[in-house]
Amino acid sequence: MVVSVSGVGYQVFVPVRLALSIQPNASVKIHVYTHVREESLQLFGFLDKADKTIYTQLLSVSGVGAKTALSIVSKAKAQEITTAVRTADVDFFTEIS
């Protein structure tokens, strides 16, 4: 999605469920994570602080990058992801591309 801040548009990657729930030109507050790499800077936005927190925790897992973590957060809310980790629910994670 493109977020307009004081007339400047920023591309912000958001979970699919968030993108589908927001009306065009709606005013919304999002929690942004800035992903910095050598050659790029990407913004990832979340409605809930808990979703942002679980997203950043997922990034610390070996083999999980920014887009994969976003796919996981797109699938479920933070509490559901936490439960899947605690119960070692392999099926939950294997369904994610």
HELIX and SHEET records of a PDB file:
HELIX    1   1 VAL A   16  SER A   21  1                                   6    
HELIX    2   2 LYS A   49  LEU A   59  1                                  11    
HELIX    3   3 ALA A   66  LYS A   75  1                                  10    
HELIX    4   4 ALA A   78  ARG A   86  1                                   9    
HELIX    5   5 VAL A   90  THR A   94  1                                   5    
SHEET    1   A 4 VAL A   2  VAL A   5  0                                        
SHEET    2   A 4 VAL A   8  PHE A  13 -1                                        
SHEET    3   A 4 LEU A  41  PHE A  46  1                                        
SHEET    4   A 4 HIS A  31  VAL A  36 -1                                        
END                                                                             
